[in-house]
Amino acid sequence: MENLRLWIDYIWGNVSTFLFDADTPGHKLLLMLVAIALFVVVMGAILLAVDKPKRIPNWVVTLGFAGPAVIALAFGLLYPALRTVYASFLNRNGTAVVGLDNYVRAFTEPAFQVVLRNTALWVLLVPTLATLTGLIYAVLVDRTRFEKAAKVLIFLPMAISLVGASIIWRFVYEVRGGSQQQTGLLNQLIVMFGGEPYQFLINSPWNTLFLLVVLIWIQAGFAMTILSAAIKAIPDDIVEAATLDGLSGIKMFRYITVPSIRPALVVVLTTIAMTTLKVFDIVRTMTGGQFNTSVVANEFYQQSFVRGDFGMGAALAVILFVIVIPIIVYNVRQLRLSEEIR
């Protein structure tokens, strides 16, 4: 038994060194070729099983296709989730069980209450304002001569990463003290009209609202694209009947357009809400979570990797996960309802 264990340790040591310690171009190339060969062998075995279904039971074929994906999901999602939940009941070093202490801290300490308040503001304002902006824009440019150019203009921010957009808006909000010439666009406009430079990213709680603008700017293009497609899908006979009944303008928008695109509105709102809950890049890039601007996603990173409080970080990650679940469930239910109606 001892010899068997030594052989296993020896083999695993060589395999792990080959897999994880690739430090030369030749080693990396060889590792890539081995990975490709393994992929070809696995796919060949699966295709061979599918090619002769009479000789192999269906459950074997199903297992061949779904098994690797299920194993990957279990290893990449299920295990980390369970490990995070368990870690949320441990102390900062993960050496002792502290029960619900981390969750009590998250909801009672003033610093964490500010984080939860900011997260609530993001989730309430960003999906609402981004969707409203996209909807109004889609309605206004629909079937106009400059429709394509206008849509490209508002969709362009979607092509920028959140970090890139954050850097752009940091320049917009930049402020210089004294008599120095302002380089930030907004402060330059304020000075031109006789005002004093303003610290957009420092003065709380308004700085959180100025951070919200970045994500709204990005997500408005996404909302416009989905809602514009939904508006164009409204049957012409419905619009013509409403026109004959005397509806136009605001009434047409309220009684025909909005009810007709309700499923698309729900998808856009919930999708942007989930994106907002996970927002990290904007806060981290523009303020680093300082000046009372931190949100749950950023605070999770701060507690886990900066302050080394892994128990508190895990608790914040679990809280974020629990908040996301109802939104996902509601989104799935609405999609099923819309499919049943069709």
N, C-alpha and C positions, 0 to 999 in steps of 0.2 A: 504493500500500500504506500509506504514511504517513497519507494522508487517511482511508482506511478505519479505521485504528486510532484516529485522533482522533475520528471519528464514533462508533465503538463506545464509546470512553471517555466521550464526551459523553452518549450515550444511557444508558449504565450509571450514570453519575453522577446523572442526573435520576431514573432508576428507583429507585436505592438511596436517594436522598433522600426520594422519595415513600414508599417502603416502610418505612424504618427511622428516619426523623426526624419522625414524626408528633407535633407538639407542641401542636396546638390541637384543641378538640373537633370542629370542622368537618373538619379533616384526618383525624382518627381515624375519624369517621363515613364519610367518603368512602372511606377505606381498607377499612373493613368492607364497604361496599357492593361495592367491586371484588372483594373476596375471595368474597363470596356469588355474584356474577355469574360468576366463574371456576369456582366449584364447580358452578353450574347448567349451565354450558356443558360441563364435563367429564362430569358425570353424564348430561346429555342425549345426548352423543356415545356414551357406553357403552350407554345404554338403546336408542338407535337401532340400534347394532350388534347387540344381543341380539334386538331385535324382528324383524330380518331376517337370521337366521343362514344362510340359503341363499346369499345373495349375498356373505357375508363368511366367510373361513375361520375354523375354530374357534380356531386359534392366535392370530388377531387379537383375538377376543373374550376369550380367556384372558389375553392380554397387556394388554388394556384394563382388566380387573379386577385382575389380580395385579401388573401392572407398576408402578403408583403405590405400592402397598404395599411391593414389593420395593425400589424406589428409596428410599423413606422409611426402610426398615430398614437398607439399606446406608449411607445418609447419617447416620442417627441412632445406629446400633449398630455396624456393621462398621467403618466408618472410624475412629470414636473408639477402638474396641478395638485396632485395628492401630496407631493413633497412640500409644496408651498403652504398648503393648508396646515400640514403638520408643523412646519416651522413657525407658523404664526402663533402657536401656543408655547413657543420656547422663548428664552431670554435672548439678549442681544448676541451672545456667543453661541447659542444653540446647545447649551450644556445642561439646562434645567427647564422643566415645565413650569410655566407661570400662568397657565389657564387663559382667562380672558383679559388679562392685564393689558396686553397690547391694544386690544379693541377698545377697552375702557379709556386708555390714553388717547386713542385716535378720535374719540367723540367728546372728550372732556377737556383736554389741554387746549388753551387758547391758540397756540401756534397751529395745531392740527385743525381746529375749528375754522381758522382762516383759510386753510387749504381746502376744506370741504365746502366752505362758502364760495371760494373762487371756482371750484369745480362745478358747483350748481349754477353759477352765473354763466360759465362757458356752455354748459349743456342746455340751458334755457334760451340764451340769446343767439348763439352761433347758428344752430339749425333753423331757428325761426327767421332771423334776419337774412341768412344766406338763401333760404328757400323763397322768402318773400321777394328779395332782390332778383333772384333768377326768374321767378314767375312773372313779375312786372316787366322785366326786360324781354322775356320770351313773348309776352303778349304785345308789347309795343313794337317790336321789330318784325313780328310775324307778317309775312307776305309784303314787306316793303322792298323798295329797290335796293337798299343797302343792307339787306338782311344778312347775307353771307359775311360781309366785312364786319358788321356789328357783332355777330356771334363769334367770329374769330377773335375780336378784340377782347371780349369778356372771358373767352375760354383760354387765352394765352397764359394766365397765371397758373392754370392746372398743369402746365408743362414745367413749372419751376418747383424744385424741391422745397420742403418746408424750411430747411436751413437757409437755402438761397433766398426765399421770400423774407425770412426773418432779417437777414443781413440788409436786404433792400430797404425794409421798413425801419431798421435801425438808423440808416442814413436819413430817411425821411424825418424821423423824430429827433435827430441829433441836435444838441444844444451846446452853445459856447458862451462862457461867461464874460463879464466885463464889456469892453468895447469891440471885441473881436467880431469879424464878419461871420454871420451865421452860414453854415454849410447845409444844415437840415432844411428841407423844403418848407415844412410847416412853420418853423421858427423864422425863416426868412420872410415868409408872407406876413407873419405877425409883426415883425419889425417894420416891414414896409408900410403897414397900416398904423404905425405908431405905438404898438404894444410892446410888452416886455417878453423876452424869451421864456419859454415854459419848459419845465422838466417833465416831459411826457412819460418817461419810463420810471420815474422815481416817486412822484407824488401819488400816494395811495388814498383812496381805492380806485381813482380814475385810471391809474396805469394799467390795471387789469382790462379795462374797457378798450384801451388803446392796443393792447395785445390781441383782443378779440378781433379787431379789424383785419388783422393779417389773415386769419383763417376764413373769415367771411369773404374777403377778397379772393381767396383761392377757391372756396367751395361754391361761390355764386355761379361760376362757369359750369360746374358739374350740375347744379340744380337747373340752370337754364337749358342745358343740353337735353336732359331727361324730360323736363316739362314741355319744352318746345316740340319734341317728338310726340308727346302725349296730346298736345293741342292739335297738331296736324292730323292725328289719328281720329279726331272727333268726326263722325260721319257728316257729310255735307247736308243730308236731308234734315238732320236735327237742327243745324244752324239755319237752314232756309225756313223751316217751320217756325223757329223762334223769331226770325226776322218778320215773317208774315203776321205773327202775333203782336208785333210792335216792340220787340226787345232789341235794344242796341246799347252800345257803350257799357256803362257800369252794370246795368241790369243783365246784359248778355254775359258779362264776365261772372256775375254773381250766381245766376240761375242756370247757366248752361256750361260755361267753361270749367268753373271750379268743381261742380259735381261730376262732370265727365272725366276729369283727370284726377279724381280723389285717390285711386290706387297708386298712381305715380307720385302724388304728393306725399303719401304715407311712406313709400320707399325712400324718397329723397330725404325726408325729415329723419327717419330712423337711421339711414346710412350715415348722414352727416352727424347725427347724435353719437353714434358709435365711434366715428372718427374723432369727434371732439373729446370724448371721454379718454381717449388714448393720447391726447395731445401732449407732447413732450418737447419736441424740437423747438417750437416757437419760444416757449418759456425758458428753456435751457439756453438758447442762443441769445435772446434779447436781454434777459435779466438774471439768468442763472437761478431763478426762484427767489431772488432777494426782493426787498421792498414790498413784502406781502403779496407777491404775485404767484407763488407756487401753487401747483395743482397736484392731484393725487398721483398721477403718473410720474411727475417730476420728483415729488416727495418720496415716492417708492425708491427711485434711483438714489436720491440724496441719503436716505436712511440706510440703504443696503450697502452702497459702494463708496460713499464718502465718509459717513459717520460709523460705519461698521455695525450698525444695529440691525442684524439680519431678521430678528424676530419682528421688529416694528415694520421693516420693509415688507416682509411676507404678509403681515396683517393688512397693510395698505393695498397690496396686490390683490388679496382676497376681497377686500371691500370693493375695489374697482371691478373685479370679476362679477360680484353679486349685483352691482349696479347695472352692468351691461346685460345680464340675463333677461330681465323683463323686456328690454327694448328688442332683443333678438326674438323672444317668444312672440311679442306683438307683431313684429315684422313678418314672421313666418305665418302667423294666423291670417294677417291681412292678405298675403300673397295667395294663400289657399282659398280665401273667400273670393278674391278676384278671379281665380281660375274656375271656381264653381259657377260664378256668374256668367263667365264666357261659355 
